[in-house]
C-alpha cells in the first residue's frame, strides 16, 4: 500500500464541490456547503437518507481526496465497547504472566503495569480514529448508526463531544486532532437529539434525473448513451410508484453496468424482466413490475425520450 499524503481541507464551497466532482461524486451545492462547514468547524457530519443514495460513499471520497486513512465502524445490533472501542489481548497477557512467573518475577505491581500497557491493547475503530496526528486526522465513518441500540448511541456522546476515550488501566486517550467524522443512518429508528446536536445535519435525497444521468455516465462510462438515459428515466419513474423498497443510486449504477455487460444499447420488456433482480430485492415488488407496471413505465420512457429528440 502506498503511503498516504494528507492534503489540506478545501478552503471554499466551490473547492469542496470540485473535490467531490474530481472523485466522480456528483453532489449538489447544499451537500458541498454542509461538508465544507463540517471540515472547517471540525464538527461531525450526520447524513440521513434512504439506503443506496451515496451516504457512505462521501466518507470514502473524502479519505481518497484528502489522503487520509478511512476507519469504518459498521454498526449492528448488539455492538459493544470491546468490538467498537478497544479490548485487551488476554491470551498474550496470560502468556506474559506465565513467563514472568517462570522467571521468578514476583513484583505484582510491575507485572500489572507491564501486561496493561499499550503493547497488549487492541485498538478497535473508535480508539483507532483518535490516534491521528495534526494535519493527518483520519476519516472516521460510523455507518448505519440506527442499527445499534440507544446504550451505544449514548456512549458515543463522549467521543463526539471531547474526542477522547477513557481506558481504566491507562487513563484518558485524547485525539491530537479530531478525526473527520461522518455518521450515516437509514432512519430505521430515530437518533437521540443529544447526539444530533453535536453534528451538522444533511438529508441525502435521491438525485433528480439530470444529476443521476451524470452519475451513471461517470460511474459506467462504457454504457451506451441511449441506454443510460432510458435506465435513469425508468428508475426515476419507478421511484414514484408504491414499492416496499425503491431502488437507490447504487442500484441504478449496478443496472447500467449489468446491461452493458449484456451488450444492451436500449431497454426492452424482456431485458427489464430478465434483469429486474438487479434493481428490486423483494418478490412482491418484482411481481408488480412483471405484471404490467414495468411495461407501462417502459412505454412512457420510450415515448418521452423520442419526443425530446
FENDASUL-V950224 format. One record per pair of residues at least 6 apart in sequence whose ideal C-beta (glycine too) atoms are under 6 Angstrom apart, sorted by the first residue. I is the first residue (numbers start at 1). J is the second residue. D is the distance in whole Angstrom. If there is no record, write none. Layout:
BEGIN
I:J:D / I:J:D
END
This chain:
BEGIN
4:67:5 / 5:67:5 / 6:67:5 / 6:68:6 / 6:135:6 / 6:136:4 / 7:66:5 / 7:67:5 / 9:39:4 / 10:16:4 / 10:19:5 / 13:32:5 / 13:33:5 / 13:36:5 / 16:32:5 / 16:35:6 / 16:36:4 / 17:32:4 / 19:65:5 / 20:27:5 / 23:61:4 / 23:64:6 / 23:65:5 / 24:218:4 / 25:61:5 / 26:211:5 / 26:214:5 / 26:215:5 / 34:200:5 / 34:202:4 / 37:200:6 / 38:45:4 / 38:200:5 / 42:178:5 / 43:200:5 / 44:160:5 / 44:181:4 / 44:183:6 / 44:199:4 / 45:182:5 / 45:200:5 / 46:183:5 / 46:199:4 / 46:201:5 / 47:55:4 / 47:184:5 / 47:202:6 / 47:204:5 / 48:185:5 / 48:187:6 / 48:203:5 / 49:55:6 / 49:203:6 / 49:204:4 / 51:186:5 / 51:248:6 / 52:248:2 / 52:249:6 / 52:250:4 / 52:251:6 / 53:204:5 / 53:206:6 / 53:248:5 / 53:249:6 / 54:249:6 / 55:184:4 / 55:204:5 / 56:143:6 / 56:184:6 / 59:139:5 / 59:141:4 / 59:182:4 / 62:139:5 / 63:70:4 / 63:139:4 / 68:138:5 / 68:139:5 / 69:138:4 / 70:139:5 / 71:125:5 / 71:128:5 / 71:129:5 / 71:138:5 / 71:140:5 / 72:141:5 / 73:84:6 / 73:125:4 / 73:142:5 / 74:143:5 / 75:144:5 / 75:145:5 / 75:147:5 / 75:148:5 / 76:147:5 / 77:147:6 / 79:148:5 / 79:152:5 / 84:124:5 / 84:126:5 / 85:124:5 / 85:126:4 / 85:127:5 / 85:165:6 / 86:123:6 / 86:124:5 / 86:127:5 / 87:122:5 / 88:120:6 / 89:120:5 / 89:122:5 / 92:120:6 / 93:115:4 / 93:120:5 / 96:115:5 / 100:111:6 / 116:169:4 / 127:165:6 / 129:138:6 / 129:140:4 / 129:179:4 / 130:175:4 / 132:138:5 / 132:177:6 / 132:179:6 / 133:176:6 / 134:176:6 / 134:177:5 / 137:177:4 / 137:179:5 / 138:179:5 / 139:180:5 / 140:179:4 / 140:181:5 / 141:182:5 / 142:183:5 / 143:184:5 / 145:183:5 / 145:185:5 / 146:185:4 / 146:186:6 / 146:188:5 / 146:189:5 / 153:192:6 / 153:195:6 / 160:198:4 / 163:175:4 / 163:178:5 / 164:172:5 / 164:174:4 / 165:173:5 / 166:172:5 / 185:191:6 / 209:232:6 / 209:236:5 / 212:232:5 / 213:232:5 / 216:228:5 / 216:256:5 / 219:253:5 / 220:256:4 / 220:257:5 / 222:260:6 / 223:256:5 / 223:260:5 / 224:265:4 / 226:266:6 / 227:264:6 / 227:265:6 / 227:266:6 / 228:256:6 / 229:305:6 / 230:267:5 / 230:301:6 / 231:255:6 / 231:256:5 / 233:301:4 / 234:297:6 / 234:301:5 / 235:247:6 / 235:252:5 / 237:297:5 / 239:246:5 / 243:285:5 / 244:282:5 / 244:285:5 / 245:282:6 / 247:279:5 / 251:279:5 / 254:278:5 / 255:278:5 / 255:279:5 / 258:275:6 / 258:278:5 / 264:271:6 / 267:298:6 / 269:295:5 / 272:294:5 / 273:290:6 / 276:286:6 / 276:289:6 / 280:286:5
END
